[in-house]
Each structure stands twice: as C-alpha cells, then as structure tokens.
Amino acid sequence: MSDRNPLAYTGRVSGSTKVQGDVQFNSSQFSVTDGVVALAGGGLAVDTVAGDSGSATPTTAGLLTIAGGSGLSTSATANTVTISQDASTSAMQYADVTITAAEIKAARATPVELVAAQGAGNAVFFMGAQLKLNYGSEVFTETDDNFAIKYTDGSGVAVSQTIENTGFIDQSADTMTNALPVADAIVAAASAENQALVLHNTGDGEIGGNASDDSTITARIFYQVVAL
C-alpha cells in the first residue's frame, strides 16, 4: 500500500502497451491480492443494461440514468433509486383507511373520507372496495342503516351500490363485505372534479352499540384518477 496515499494500492505492473511503471488503485473501488486486481466487494462492472426495448450503456464515468416512463417518476438518494407512480396517472390505485367506532357511529352526520380530492381538473373514478369489520367487545346496532360511497359528503352522488349493513356491521366476529360501483354514476362534472370519496350512512339514524368503542372497519378502496 502506498505510503503517500493510504487509500490507494501501489505496485509494479506490466501493461498491455508493454510500458512498465507504478500504478495506483483506489481501495474504495478496487482490491489487490497477490497482484490480482478486482473490484471492491467482488462486484462486477456494468457494460450494458438491457430493457424491454433497446439497451443502455453507462458513460465513461459510470453514469447510468433511470428515467420514469409515462405515469412514473424516479428519485435517487445514496445507493437507492425509487420508482413511483405519479399521483395524476390513470392507472388503478388503492387507499387503505381505518374507520374508528366513533366515526362509524357518526357517519350519517359526518361521512368518513376514504379517498382525498385529487386537485383541479381531476376526478376520482370509483372501481370497488373491500370492507372488514374488526370486532371488539360489543356489537354495533342498526336498523336499516346502510352505507354508500359518495362524492364530497352525504348529499353527493353515490358511486357505489348500497352496502348492506345487516349481517355485516352487527356481527360479533370479524366480517368482510364488498362495495361495487353503480352502473351509472351520473354526476355533474363540477360535482366530481376535485372531490373526495366518502363513506356515508344512508339510513334514518346513526349506528349505535359497541359501547367500548373498540371495533373498527378497515377499508381498501380501488380507484383511478381521471383528468376531466
């Protein structure tokens, strides 16, 4: 190892050009054992990266750019490259929401937000949902108090079919149900643009029961963001 540079290896080599002399290898990139030079960590140099269409070759400085395609963006830090789906893309997305007992029992007056508004010029297109009752200590009680997923609030247009609560919310065990889109969610564009999706109790009164407030609903909502 060189006394002049403790991070570099120095040795006498015979090059392919038949010129002999001293050479240094940075120890952060190379290792030298018994005159054999190898990439540090046993790594391999990348000559070419092949894609589904075409291939890429790193620059002489070893730089390789990973670019996002349609609906994708990339970011990099340290030794990690992250590929993310753009929020405005029309690909299917999903949101996971936990709804507390207090929110369940107030969903008629105060619908629960499931998917946030997506900004001016965009609307949320509902594709379906899965709901799971996580049973706690006591059952919820209801009388003809069903759920629906709507735009904006309780007065908004329903984008889901009726979610029947009898046999679901009133059970004394963990229980699952689905929410399906309505066939024709006809709505004024202004009432869909930049509007959230909410879970609304469409009944004539609030859901009761579960005095311990320890039951919840976990919901996964599938949707697309559509540019208007």
Number of C-alpha atoms within 10 A of each C-alpha: 14 12 9 8 11 11 15 18 19 18 14 11 13 12 10 7 6 8 8 11 10 10 13 15 19 14 15 11 14 17 18 16 7 5 10 7 12 15 15 14 10 10 10 9 9 10 10 11 11 9 8 5 5 7 9 13 14 14 10 7 6 10 9 14 10 14 11 15 10 9 13 14 15 15 12 10 7 5 5 8 11 11 15 12 16 14 14 16 15 16 13 12 14 16 13 15 16 16 19 17 22 16 19 25 21 18 24 23 15 16 24 25 20 20 23 14 19 18 15 11 13 19 25 24 19 26 18 19 20 15 20 18 21 19 20 18 13 17 20 23 17 19 14 14 20 21 23 23 33 26 28 25 21 21 11 17 19 25 25 22 18 17 21 16 20 14 11 19 29 21 17 17 15 15 16 16 16 15 23 17 18 16 9 9 15 11 13 9 12 11 13 23 21 19 22 20 28 24 27 29 28 21 16 12 16 18 26 17 14 20 14 11 18 15 23 21 20 16 22 19 22 18 20 19 20 16 15 12
